[in-house]
């Protein structure tokens, strides 16, 4: 069985953590060697925590950001190619915490697209597959997740209607950028357009997708 890299991504509160853990537990129960990296994991191999980034609108800042993350992703791929795990699952970090953050900090779209394509090519030796939660109503998603987690968690502080409107506008632009790049990435992918939070349906589609991908790799799912 060849290596397989399963990326689970989307905006905050999409259900990525639950999905990643559920898939990992299922694969492990089937006797497959899987390693899951959750977004909040300490010393995450695709997070850069010892460097502070600010405005990325200048070419110099954008280049520094791109070089650091490209090197980070290359090191991750080399590490995973030598690891004993056949399947690596990663939640959120590639798009939400690398591309979306750069978009929010003003990296020019053409420069950000070059970074995105570089990272896509970098992870290809791991045979990536993607599960991407796309939210049709971005402002509604912020209201939904704040209704569950509260109005303040991590970097989020949303209270007034204007706060939710601004968050919706900003993240909709970012999500639209990512979706366009995702659509052009020729890898196995499942895009879930989350309109009504039909988790049982989404889980069923995800299970079928993972089974399809791993059967292609020679893994037998009973």
C-alpha positions in Angstrom: 0.0 0.0 0.0 1.4 3.4 -1.0 1.3 6.5 1.3 -1.9 8.4 1.4 -2.4 11.9 2.8 -6.0 12.8 3.7 -6.6 16.6 4.1 -9.7 17.7 6.0 -10.2 21.4 5.7 -12.7 24.3 5.7 -13.5 27.3 7.8 -13.7 27.3 11.6 -16.4 25.1 13.1 -17.0 23.0 10.0 -16.7 19.7 11.8 -13.1 19.0 10.7 -11.8 17.8 14.1 -14.8 15.4 14.6 -14.4 14.1 11.0 -10.6 13.6 11.3 -10.9 11.7 14.6 -13.8 9.6 13.3 -11.9 8.6 10.2 -8.7 7.8 12.2 -10.6 5.6 14.7 -12.3 3.7 11.9 -9.1 3.1 10.0 -7.3 2.0 13.1 -10.1 -0.4 14.0 -9.7 -1.9 10.5 -6.0 -2.6 11.2 -4.6 0.2 9.0 -1.7 2.3 10.1 -3.0 5.9 10.4 -1.6 9.0 12.0 -3.8 12.0 12.6 -2.6 15.5 13.2 -5.2 17.8 14.7 -5.0 21.6 14.4 -4.5 22.2 18.1 -1.8 19.5 18.4 1.3 20.7 20.2 4.4 21.2 17.9 2.2 20.7 14.9 4.6 19.9 11.9 2.8 22.3 9.5 2.4 25.2 11.9 5.1 27.9 12.4 4.8 29.3 15.9 8.2 30.8 16.5 7.8 33.6 13.9 5.3 36.5 14.0 3.7 37.5 10.7 1.9 40.8 10.1 1.0 42.6 6.9 1.8 40.4 4.0 1.0 42.9 1.3 4.6 43.7 0.4 6.6 41.4 -1.8 9.3 41.0 0.8 6.9 39.9 3.5 5.0 37.6 1.1 8.3 36.0 0.0 9.5 35.4 3.5 6.1 33.8 4.5 6.2 31.6 1.4 9.7 30.4 1.9 9.2 29.5 5.5 6.0 27.5 4.8 7.4 25.8 1.7 10.4 24.6 3.7 8.0 23.5 6.5 5.9 21.5 4.1 8.9 19.9 2.5 10.2 18.8 5.8 6.8 17.3 6.7 6.7 15.4 3.5 10.2 14.0 4.0 9.3 13.0 7.5 6.1 11.2 6.5 7.7 9.4 3.6 10.0 7.8 6.2 7.3 7.2 8.8 5.8 3.8 9.5 2.3 5.1 8.9 0.6 4.3 5.6 -2.1 7.0 6.0 -1.6 10.5 7.3 -4.7 12.6 8.2 -4.4 16.3 8.8 -7.1 18.7 9.9 -7.5 22.3 8.9 -3.9 23.5 8.8 -3.1 23.5 5.1 -5.9 25.8 4.0 -7.4 27.5 7.1 -4.1 28.2 8.8 -1.7 28.7 5.9 -3.6 30.0 2.9 -6.6 31.7 4.6 -4.3 33.4 7.1 -2.1 34.8 4.3 -5.2 35.9 2.5 -6.5 37.7 5.6 -3.2 39.4 6.1 -3.2 40.9 2.6 -0.9 38.7 0.5 -1.5 39.6 -3.1 -3.8 37.0 -4.8 -1.3 36.2 -7.6 1.5 35.7 -5.0 -0.8 33.6 -2.8 -1.9 31.4 -5.7 1.8 30.7 -6.5 2.3 29.6 -2.9 -0.8 27.5 -3.0 0.4 25.7 -6.1 3.8 25.2 -4.7 2.4 23.6 -1.5 0.1 21.4 -3.7 3.1 20.1 -5.6 5.1 19.7 -2.4 2.7 17.2 -0.9 2.1 15.2 -4.1 4.6 12.4 -3.1 2.1 11.6 -0.2 -0.7 11.1 -2.7 -3.1 13.7 -1.2 -6.9 13.4 -1.1 -9.1 16.2 0.1 -12.3 16.5 2.1 -13.3 20.2 2.0 -16.2 21.7 3.8 -17.5 24.7 1.8 -20.1 26.9 3.5 -22.7 28.5 1.3 -23.7 31.0 4.0 -20.5 32.1 5.6 -22.0 34.7 7.9 -24.6 32.1 9.0 -21.7 29.6 9.8 -20.1 32.2 12.1 -23.5 32.7 13.9 -24.0 28.9 14.1 -20.6 28.1 15.6 -20.6 31.0 18.0 -24.0 29.8 19.1 -22.3 26.5 20.1 -18.9 27.7 21.3 -19.8 31.1 22.6 -18.9 34.5 21.1 -15.3 34.4 22.2 -13.0 31.5 21.6 -9.4 31.5 20.4 -8.9 34.6 18.2 -12.7 35.0 17.7 -14.7 37.8 19.3 -18.0 38.3 17.6 -21.0 40.0 19.3 -22.8 42.6 17.3 -24.5 42.0 14.0 -21.8 44.1 12.3 -19.1 41.8 13.7 -20.8 38.8 12.1 -21.4 40.7 8.8 -17.7 41.7 8.6 -16.5 38.2 9.5 -18.8 36.8 6.9 -17.6 39.2 4.2 -13.9 38.6 4.9 -14.1 34.8 5.2 -16.4 34.5 2.1 -13.7 36.2 0.0 -11.1 33.9 1.5 -13.2 30.8 1.0 -14.0 31.8 -2.6 -10.2 32.1 -3.3 -9.5 28.7 -1.8 -12.4 27.0 -3.5 -11.2 28.2 -6.9 -7.8 26.7 -6.3 -9.2 23.5 -4.8 -11.4 23.0 -7.9 -8.3 23.2 -10.1 -6.3 20.7 -8.0 -6.4 17.4 -9.8 -6.5 15.0 -6.8 -9.3 12.8 -5.4 -11.5 15.2 -3.5 -14.9 15.5 -1.9 -16.4 19.0 -1.5 -19.2 19.2 0.9 -21.3 22.2 0.4 -22.7 22.6 3.8 -26.1 24.3 3.7 -28.2 22.5 6.3 -25.7 20.7 8.7 -26.9 17.2 7.6 -24.1 15.5 9.5 -25.4 11.9 8.9 -25.5 12.5 5.2 -22.0 14.1 5.2 -20.6 11.2 7.3 -22.0 8.7 4.8 -20.5 10.5 1.8 -17.1 10.9 3.6 -17.0 7.2 4.5 -17.7 6.2 0.9 -15.1 8.6 -0.4 -12.4 7.3 2.0 -13.2 3.7 1.1 -12.9 4.6 -2.6 -9.6 6.3 -2.1 -8.0 3.5 0.0 -9.3 0.8 -2.3 -7.4 2.5 -5.0 -4.3 2.3 -2.8 -4.8 -1.4 -2.2 -6.2 -1.2 1.2 -9.2 -3.5 1.9 -11.9 -1.9 4.0 -14.3 -4.5 5.4 
